[in-house]
Amino acid sequence: MTFQIERQYRITQKDKEDFNRDGYWISPKLIDDEQIERLREAHERIWSGDYDGDGIPMNGFRLSDNPDALRKLDNGWWINDEVRKVVTDPFIGELSADLLESDEIRLWHDQVIYKPGIGDKISGAGNVGWHQDYGYWQCSDSQDMVTVWIALQDTDLTNGGMMTIVGSHKWGLIPDSNSFFNQNMEELKERYSGGHDWIEEPCILKAGQASFHHGLTFHGSGPNRTNDPRLSIVAHVMKGGTNYRAGIQRHDNIRLLGPRPNDGQAFANDYFPVLFKR
């Protein structure tokens, strides 16, 4: 059974205030050590092409052919049962619903992310550029979306942990902020920081904890300087009643609405399962 340890945790008023002020919130430990180990094994199976069922992931790739580069796969829940249990768990939905003050939460998509350890090598291949997640999700008519980044080991800046820009969700959508793949962190900082206070804050997580950040919160990460990979499972979630905005931007999720999606059509079929509903 998932999330046995802290299932009774409830979002407090302070949690909401912190999330609304900073653009992110760090949870208590959500999954126990046994489930963490199962999810680490799921990583191994996924990257070796050993899938549950007959499906295929929405997409999967490295940032480059460089073995030091980050690996990322979307919708691991389609091809791995352990990932599915986590990213569709009602408890994630309930926490997200309380932070967003919503009555329903659906899964937008998930990510399985592997950042290799490069030790003392000089390389920026593992960098994830400063970006806003909603920069990629503009086909959605709601910016109030949340990314739940679950650490499968103790995670800090040493092993390439995520950094957020405090309060950046209040800046609105910044043009061309879909810059995940641009590994020049300083160039991106200069591009996005004009007129704003640029306060970098690391998300320091114990294994099994998660960071919940708003879809407009700028975040990124540097290289993993250890000799072990940094593993995570990520659930991107949205409010119920989130609809398609036609003609704005392409995203693979649009295809999941059918062969002829309509402007205003709800992201509400089996590809976008309900995690929580009051």
N, C-alpha and C positions, 0 to 999 in steps of 0.2 A: 504494500500500500504506500503511495507516495506521500511525501511531506508529513511524516508522522510526528516529527519533533516539535515543530512550531505551528501546527495547524490551527491552534487556538489563538494565535496572535491576531490582534485587531489593530487596524490603522488608527492612530491617535490624532487628536487635533494638532499636536506638535508635528507629527509626521506630515500632515497635509500642509502645514505652514512652511515646513522645511522644503518640501517638494515644490510648492508654489513660489517660494523665494529663490531657491537655488537651481531648480530645474531637474533635480534628481533626488533620490532617497535610497539609502542602503538598508536592506532588510536584515532581520536576524537570520540565523542559519535555517534554511528551508528544507534541505534534504539531508538525510543521514549518510554516514560513511559507506554503508553498503550500497546505497543507490548511487553515490558518487562513483564508486568502483564500477558499477554496472554501466554507468554512462561513459566512463573512460574506456571500458571495453567496447562500448558502442562506437566510439570514435575509431578504434582500431578496425572494427568490422566495416564501417562505412568507407574508410579510406582504402581498404583492400577490395572494395566492391562486393562485399558480402551483405546482401540486402534481405530484409524480411518482406515476404510477399512478392508480387510480380510487378510492383511499380518501379518508377525511376524518379530521382530527385528533379525538382524544377530546373535547377542548374547547379553545377559544381565546378570549381576551377581554382587554380592558383593565380596569384597576381602576376606571376611570370614563371618561366622555366627554372628560375633560380631555386635550388632546394631550401634556401633560407627564407623564401617568401611565404607569406601567410596563405593558408588554404581556407576556402569558404564554400559551403554548400547550403543552398536554400531548400526549405521544406524537407528536412530530414525526417519529419513525422510521417511522410509518405513511405519511407523505406526502412524505418527502424522503430521497433515497438517501444524501446526504452525512451527514446526521444519523444515519441508520441505521448507517452504517459506524462512526461514532464510539461511539455509545451501546451497541452490541452487540459492541464489540471485545474479544477475549479478554484483552488486556493490562489493561484496566480491571478486568475480572473477576478476574484473577490478583492484582493489587495489593489489591483489596478483600478477596479471600479470605484473603490473608496478614494483613491488618490485623485481620480478624474471626476469624482462625484457623479457617477453614471450608474444606471440601473442594469446595464447589460454590457458585456465585454465579449468580443469575438477575436479569434486569431487572425492576424493579417498574414504573416508567414513566419517561419522560424529560420534560424541559421545555426549551422554547426561550424565552429571556427577553431582552427588549429594554427598556433603561432610557434614555429620551430625555435628551439634554443640555439643561439649562435655563439654562446660563450664570449670569448674575447675578440672575435672577429669584428672588423670594422665594416658594417653593412647597414644600410637603411632599408633593406628589402622587406623587413618585417613591419615597417611603419604603416600605420593606418592614418591617412590624412585627416586634418580637422574637417568635420562635415556635420551637416544636419540630416538626420534620417529622413525627415519630411522632404528634403531636397530631392529624394528619389521617389516620393510617394504622392506627388502632386495630382495624380489621378483620383485621389481621395478628397472628398469635400470637407473633411475635418482635419485640422492640424493637431487636435487633441488625441494623439496616439502615444503609446508608451513602449519603450524597449526594456525588456527584462533580461539582463545579462547575468547568467548564472556561472559562477566560478567553480571549476572542478579541481582546484588546488588553491592553496593560499596564493593570493595574487596582489602584487604591488608593482611599483615602477621597475624593480629589478628584473622581473620576468615579463615586462611589456604590458603592464596593466593599463586600463583605460584612464584617461584624464578627461575631466569635463571643464567647460568654461562657465563659471558660476553665473547664473542669472541670464545666460544668453538666450534662453527660450523667450525672454521678453522682448527680444530684438525683432521678432517677426521672421518671416522667411527671407533669407538673404539670397540675392541672385547667385546662381551657379554654385550653390553650397553642396551640390552632389559631387564631392571631391574625396570620397573614400580612397580612391586609387592614386591620388597625388601624394607621393611620399615626402615631398618637400614641406616639412612642417612650418619652417620659418616663412617661406613664401606665402603659405596659406594664412598664417597669423597676420602678416602685413595686409593681405587682401581683405580680411574679414574684421579686423579690430578697429578700423577707423571710426572715431567718435564714440567708442565703447570702452568700458573698463574690461581689460582682458585678464581675468583671474583664473589661472589654471589650478585645478584641484584634483588630486589623484583619488580614484576609487579603490581604497584598500580593503580587500575582501578576504575573509577566511573561506576555506573550501566549503561549498554549500550555501554561502551567502549570495545575494543578488543585488545588483544596482538596478533601480527603476528610473529611467530618464525619459523626459518629455521628447516628443518627436522633433522639436525645434532646438533642443539643447546641443550646442556644439560640443563635439568630443572627438578624441583621436587617441592614438597610442604609439609608443616608440618600440624599439627592438627588445626582444627577449634576451637578456644578457646571461641567462643561466644555460646549463647544458641539457635541460629538460624542456619538452614542449609545454606551452600554455594552452590549456583546453577549456572551451566554454560551450555552453548550449544557450541559445538566445531565442526568446519568444517576443515577437513584435505583435502588439495587440491594439485594437481599436474599439471605440464605442459602438454599441449596437445602433443601427440606423445610419451608419456611414455609407455614403453613396458615391457612385462613379462620376467624375467630372470629365466630360468628353473633350478631346482636342487640346488638352493641356500638356500632357507628357505621356510617353509610353512606359508601361511597366508590365512585367509578365503576368501579374495578377489580373490584368484586364482580360486576358485570354480565358480566364477561368469563369468569366461571366457568360460565356457562350460565343457562338460565331458572329453574332451581330449585337454587341452590347449597346444599350441605350443610355444617353445622358440622364443621370438621376437614378439609374438602376442600383439597387442595394447590393453591397457585398455581403450576401446573406445566404449563400448556398452551402453545400457540404464541404467546399474547399475552404470555407471560413467558419469553422465550428464555433458554437457558443461555448465559452469557458464558464461564464457566470451570468445568472439572471436573477434579479430579486423577485 
